[in-house]
């Protein structure tokens, strides 16, 4: 996968923590720590979004059923 360079600003405290993770051997570099954090964020948000989409689709289906029921009741 081709990598793109991105410039970002972080609070000093967060940068210090990232540097500490690298010093302790948790990550080989600050870049890898940030890539991992972004990957985790994307995974987490994707799961959350998938859940919301599923709820929305279920609500739409229930609304269709309720609408059909009401239509049938009005017809009789």
C-alpha positions, 0 to 999 in steps of 0.5 A: 500500500502506497503511503501518503505524507500527512502533516498534523498538529497534536497537543504536546502531552499526546506527542510525549505519550507517543514518544514514550510508547516508542521508547518503551518498545510498544511501537517502532516509530511515532508514525507506526503508533499514529497509524495504529491509532488511526486504524483502531479508530476506523475499525471502531467507528466502522463497527459503530456505523454498521450497527447504526445502519442496521438499526436504521434499516430495521426501523425502515422495514418496521415502518413499511410493515406498519404502513401496510397494516394501516393501509389495510385497516383503512381499506376495510 
